[in-house]
Amino acid sequence: MKNDQTISSSKTRLQVLAEFRHQLRLFLHFSEAAAAKFDLQPQQHQLLLQVAGRPDGVAATVGYIAERLGLRHNSVVELSMRCEEAGLIRRAQDPSDRRCILLELTPKGLRTLEALSLDHAQELNELAPQLIRTLTSIKASHNRAQSNTSGPGGKNNAI
């Protein structure tokens, strides 16, 4: 009986994770298509978003953007050069550290990002109810799994 419950719980968890991954993929597909409408590669859009959306007091350096996008430094150098050629950003040496390149949106880059952001906000608004249900199911499944491995006093008895 307990083995059947474990298999059922595992299958449910996998179904919920598969649904979440599907929801993410739907949004990513939308995002890629939306960027293409503006003649942007998805990574160009992501670079613009990270430059504009960085926290106050954080410089938009190539290194910072590389970290945020999960890319290598040299890949972001190339990506930023393509964005600069397209008129979306300006690249400049940091006056206080000449090794660093600072990235700044141009007016064209900001207009493009604003238009894309409006489309993305609308899409997220439409996807939000299903995403929330799926995330809630993931959390509930995780909590059930945690309580099943906890013994008396809430201590984890799993080895």
Secondary structure, DSSP 8 states (H G I E B T S, - for coil): -HHHHHHHHHHHHHHHHHHHHHHHHHHHHHHHHHHHHTT--HHHHHHHHHHHTS-TT---BHHHHHHHHT--HHHHHHHHHHHHHTTSEEEEEETTEEEEEEEEE-HHHHHHHHHHHHHHHHHHHHHHHHHHHHHHHHHHHHHHHHHHHB-GGG-B---
